[in-house]
Amino acid sequence: MSHADALFLQNCRQILSSGVWDTGQAVRPRWEDGAPAHTVKAFGLVNRYDLQAEFPILTLRRTYWKTAVKELLWIWQKKSNNIRDLDAHIWDQWAGENGSIGKAYGYQLSVKHHYPEGDMDQVDRVLYDLKHNPASRRILTSLYNFQDLHEMRLYPCAYSMTFNVSGNVLNAILNQRSQDMLTANNWNVVQYAVLVHMFAQASGLIPGELVHVIADAHIYDRHIPLVEKMLEQTPSDAPDFFMDPSVTDFYAFTPESFRLAHYAPASFEDTIPIAI
């Protein structure tokens, strides 16, 4: 069993056994039939992934990691807020007629800020500091810009990354305000594990730990039977992760730069209802 599988099982069992329901509250999300999408949640989950030990992808069910990588590059490389720049349809429901999701995600990373070293956006500032100021305790990004929230089609869920270099090892903390455990948990873990690998290789460092802090880790009411089914699955060992070692420019990575070998997820064919 992979460590990612073990953590996911532990998280879900904790939520189902001792989580708090929001059935007594008015909630924003709705199911397609208009019914409120209630959740049971745990507050303040903290999961640690050693990226040298394994690539943290679930084997309990398939994570469509190539699509996850495409979304990651759309946000962090292209710094785009338009779904026409994304080779996937995962953001279609949130986009306006022109394809824009407003001043969210990639838009926030594209905004340049003034520093003594020159004007840089958040991504380029991280790259600069990892190479020139690796001992800095100020290497971080944030997508939660209160001034622009009213112009975002969706408030950012995974909203900040803090990078920390110890020796020649790059560690990172991902902060997430809200997490749909069934549909999004491992998707985000895979994305930000890849991101740490990318920043490390582009900066001449070794990827270390990814620490995932989740404020509100929840399971939707209509997802519970599917999660319970997952808890009965037999997980496999983690696959082997490969990243093209010749790519040292952060902006030169493509989806084809990454490969998994021996990925054998359990069969899980149920249709998952989506809360909007």
N, C-alpha and C positions, 0 to 999 in steps of 0.2 A: 504494500500500500504506500502510495506517495504521501509525503507530509502535507501537501495541499489537500488531498482527499481527507486525511485525518482531521485537519483543522476545520474543513467544511462540515464534516459529520459532527464534530464537537460543537461548532457554532449552531447548527440547526437543531441539535438535540437540546441545547441550552435554551434556545428561543422557544421551542415547542413545549418544553417541560416547565419553564419558569418565566416565560416572557409575559409582557403586559399587552392586553388587547385595547384597541382604540374604538371599540364598538359603541361606546357611550359618547363619542365625539363626532362632530361634523368633519368629514374628510373631503379633500379636494379630488383625489382620483376616483374615476368611475370605470365600471366595466362597459363593454359595448352595448349591453342591454339597459344601461343607465343606472344600474344598482351601484351603491357606494362600494368602493374597494377597500375593505377594512384589513388591518394587519395585526399581527402579534409581533412584538419587538423586544430586543435586548438593547440596552444602552451601553455604549462605550466598549465595543469589542476591539481588541488589539491582537493582530495576527502578525507573526514574524516569519519571513521566508528567507532562507539562506540560498542565495542564487548560485553559490559555488557547489552546493550539495545536490540541487535538482532544479529543473525548470518547473515552476509551480502551476501546472495545468491539471484540471480535474480529469480523472479517468472514470468517475462515477457516471458521467454523461459527457457527450462530446461538447467541447467548447470550440466554436468556429473561429479559431485563432487567427487565420489569415484575414478574415473580415475585421477582427479586432485590431490587427496590425494596421490595416488600411485606414480605419478610423483614427488610430493613434497618429499616423503620419499626416492625415488630413488636418488634425488639430495642431500638432507640434512642429511639423515640417512646413506644410503649406500655410499654416496659420489662417485657415480659411473658415468662414462662417456661412459658406454657400454649399448646399448639397450637390450642386452641379460639379463640384470639384472632388466629390467623394464617389468612389466606385463601389457603392453599396446603397441600400435603401433603408438603412436603420434609422435615419433622421427624417424620412419623408413626412411623417405625421406632424413634425414640429416646424416644418419650413413654411414660409409664406409663398405667395404666388411667384415671386422672383427667385425662389430657392434659398433665401436667406433665413438664418435662425436668429438674426439680430446681433446685438453686440455681445455674443456669448462665445465661450470656448476659444476657438482659434483667433477670433477677433481680439480678445484680450491679450493674447500672446504676441500679436502683431504690432501693438502700439509701442512706439519708441519713447524712451525716457532719457533725460539728460543726465550724464555722469561726467566726472572729471576726465575719464578716458574717452569720452565721446558719446554720441547718441546710439543707444542699443535697445532692442526689445527684450522681453524677459528671457527668451530662449538664448539669444546671443549673449546676454549678461551671464547666464549660467555657464555657457561654454567658455567665455572669457575668464571667469573666476576659477573654474576648474583647472584651467591651464596656468593662470598667472597668480591666483590667490587661493590655492587649495586649502590653506589653513583657516580660511575665513569661515565664520559661523553665521554668515549672512546670505548664503547661497540658497535662494528659494524662489518659488513662483507662486502667484495667486491669481485665480480666475474670478474671485468673488469681489467684483468692483461695485460697491453699493451705488455709486453715481450712475451706473449703466444698467442696473437690474431691471428697471422699468422698460428697457429696450431689448431685453432678452426674451426669446420665445420659451426658454426653459432655464431656470436658475441652475448653475453648475452643481453637480452632485459631488464628483471628485474634484475638489476645488484648489488644493495646494500641494506642492511638493517641496520638501526641505532636503537638500543634499548636504552630505557631510563626508569629508575625506579623512580617513584614518590611515596614516602611512601611505600606501599606494592603493588602498581599497575605497571604493565609492559606495557609501550606504545612502539610503533615502527613506523618508517618511512620506507616505501618501495619506492625506487627510480627506475624509469623505463625510459629508453631512448626512447622507441618506443612502441606503443600499438595499435594493431588492435582491435578496439572497439567491433566489432560484435563477433569475434571468441575468443578473448583472454582476454578482460577486466575483466569479472566476474570470469573467470577461475583463473586468478592471484589473484584477491581479495580473493576468497575462499581459495586458497592455503595459502596465507600469513596470513589470519585470523586464519586458523588452526595452522600455525607455531607459532603464538603468543600465542595461547592457550597451545600448547605443551611446549614451553619454560617457560611459566608462571607456569604451573603445576609442571614441573620438577624442578623449582627453589623455590617453595613455595610462589608464587606470584599470583596476580589476573590479568587477562587480561584486559587491558584498551582500548586505542585507537589505531587503525591502520590508519595511514595517508599515502595516496597513491599519490605520485607526478609523473606526466606523462609529459615528455618533449614534445613528439610528439604524440598526441592522434588523430588517423585518422580513416576514413571510406573509404574503397576501392570503386571505382566507381561501380563495379558490385554488391556491397553489399547494395547500397543505397535503392533499392526497398525492400529488406528484413528488413533493419532498419526502413524504413517508415511503414512497416507492423507491426513491433514490437511496434512502437509508438501508434498504434491503439489497442493494446492488453489491456486487463483489468488485472492489477496485483493483487496479493493476499497478505495476510500478510506474514511476514517472518516466516519460520519454527522454530521449537525448536531444538537446537543443544545440543547433549549429547556427552561427552567424558568420557571414563572409568576413574573414580576417583582413581582406585587402581594403575594406572600406574604413577610412579614418576621418572622412568628412561627414559630419552629422547629416548634412543635407543630401548626401549621395546614397543613403540607404533607400532601398525599395522593398516592396513586399517579398521580392525574390531573394533578398539578402538573408532571409531567415528560413530555417528548415527544422522540422521535427522528425526524428527517426524512432520507430518502435512505439508510436502512439496508438494505444489500443483501448479506446473508451468503451464502456459498457453500452449495450443497446438500450436506447431510451427514445421511443418513437412517439410518445404522447404529445398532442398539441397543447402548447402552453398559452392560456389566456393572458392577454396583455391589458394592464390597467393604464388608463390615460388620464 
